[in-house]
Amino acid sequence: GVLRLYRHKVNSKCRIVIRNGIGKVQFNVGVSKGMEFEKVIKQSKKGPATYVKFFAIEDASKGMEVFMLQVKPDCLDKLHEKLEGMVK
């Protein structure tokens, strides 16, 4: 799906939202101060698979979970830099 990074205009809270092709929300997580984002590169037969790994709470009843967002190799550094900028 399409990944978007949002920052609220008034309170500056940040969110990561992924929507499917028709616009339905598939993933919605708040980004809080102190979150850590890690670049992960795994080698496969088709070439490198790149991910951004982080801990977040999507569902309050489940608590903290690990998420890995798969991105294109050429977009990995740009996304990681944007996410790190949102945490500060």
Secondary structure, DSSP 4 states (H G I P E B T S, - for coil): -EEEEEE-TTT--EEEEEE-TTS-EEEEEEE-TT---EEEEEEETTEEEEEEEEEE-SSTTT-SEEEEEEE-GGGHHHHHHHHHHHH-
